[in-house]
Amino acid sequence: MILLTALALAESNAKLLQGTNSPDIPLPKYLQIPDFPLNLGTIAALIYCGLYLLLEPIAGALVTPIILGSTAYANHLLSVDGSTPANYAFIGIHIFGWLAQFIGHGVFEGRAPALLDNLIQAIFLAPFFVWMEVLFALGYRPELKGRLDKEVEKEVAKVKTEKERKKNLKTASDGNASQIAMNGNGQVR
């Protein structure tokens, strides 16, 4: 949802900057595809599709029509309805997606989203991770899912160990501070 609305907003913002619904990069008539002009959103969609095809060819091939179809549909909405109503819808859905992302991570996982750890991972790999989870739920490559689950368990264990270590250090430093504040007979100086 976040990726697709970001691509739609990239398309519309490119058009808003020009003041028309023409593509950013003019193409010869024989290279033009209806509702698929060469603009920032289309270029970004093609980059995502290429990256995903390189990472996991079958999963990338399955998500490519979704990304490119959404891009074409967003371009269609922007050319038919004008940019303002479509932009309002894209902005609203985009904001809702980010709010759901932060609330979901905070409430259900108890930790910050990957965006705060690694921006590149969050922007490029997180949407593909979600797509892979959908495919795994449908039975795609169970051996890969098993390997990834083991790696995730290791990472979760590392994070928990690090959290516990920090908690213990904080508790120990708090205990030392209270001991320093007391004199030998248990009274505070």
C-alpha positions, 0 to 999 in steps of 0.5 A: 500500500505504501509503495503503490501510493508512493509511486502514484504520488511520484507520478502525480507530482511529476505532472504537477510540476509540469502543469499538464498530464504529459509525461516527463520524458517525451517518447516517440509515438511508437514507444508510447503505451496508454496510461504508462508515460515515462515519468518519475513514478513509472521509472521508480516502478521499473526499478522496483520490478528489476530489483525484485526480479534480481532478488527472487526471479519467480516472486519478482515476476509475480509482483511485477504485474501488480506494480506496473498495473498499479502504476498504469492505473494511477496514471489513468486516474490522474489523467481522467479525474485530474490530479487533485481528487486522485492526489487526495486519495493517494495522500490519505491512503499513504498516511494511513499506511504509515500510521498502520505501520508504526502502530503495528510495529509498536503495539504488536511487535513492541519495536520500531519499524526497520525504517529507523534502522536501515532506510534502504532496507525499509524503502526497497526490501520491506515491500518485497518482504511483505510480498514474500510473506504472502507467497509463503502463506500460499505455499511458495518455496517452503524450504526457503521459508524454513531457512528464513524463519531460522535466520529470523529466530536468530536475529530475534534472539540477538535483539532480545539478548541485547535488550536484556543486556542493556536492561541489566546494565541500567539496573546495575548502574542504578544500583551502584548510584544508590549505593554511592548515595548511602553511607555505611549505615544505610542512611542517605548522605 
